[in-house]
Amino acid sequence: MNLKRYPFQAKNDFREYYFNSNGPKGKIRKSVVYSVLQEDPLVYNLAFGDEDANTGKIIDNVISNNDDRDFVLATVASTIHSFCDRYGNQLVYVTGSSASRTRLYQINIARLYDEISADFDIYGDTGTEIVSFERNVNYQGFLVRRK
């Protein structure tokens, strides 16, 4: 993908990433963490949010409003490439911490579908089944796999 994004760093196991959001509210450290969600088939969960300065934990329900949403989302998507370089083209599950955040992800996937689908197979979770992603269909989450 050729979207503008922030540089990011991977921790030793390439399951944790961090980068800084830069905007009118200053520098905000963001974290992305991949963890096993399901064993068979193997699916990883992508957790993302602001990093708590005291605990290092992800705060996934905060709204930063740092005027750089597209840069942040493109950076998170870029970590999937790095993760897959290390662990293979695994299934990665993404959902928001709220229905509105999931909807935001869906809107951006739909908006950038042609560019994203060049690198990834994209599926939607309807709550009862996993289907190929389609625009204008509401999903509870998304599965992606690098091609």
Disulfide bonds with the S-S distance in Angstrom:
none
